[in-house]
Amino acid sequence: MSLENKMTRNGVVVSNKADKTVVVKVERKFQHPLYHRTVKQTAKFMAHDETNACGIGDVVKIVETRPLSKRKRWMVLEIVQKAGE
């Protein structure tokens, strides 16, 4: 799989209840255009986890992929840090 044009994100796994699917919370910080304050914004992505290796609290890298289901358009590329380490 070629990754040169694929979007990647880092986030934290918040749910792994579904089979081969995890919910990843991605946080981004940006400066508000009018008030010039740093604002935090979070988004949750459903990501495909083929081996069911991810646990809650793991930091993972996800990459965009073709639509796998109604809401799954991302796939877990690697586990950056396991929870509790």
Buried (B, 14 or more C-beta within 10 A) or exposed (E): EEEEEEEEBBBBBEBBEEEBBBBBEBEEEEEEEEEEEEEEEEEEBBBBBEEEBBEEBBBBBBBBBEEBEEEBBBBBBEBEEEEEE
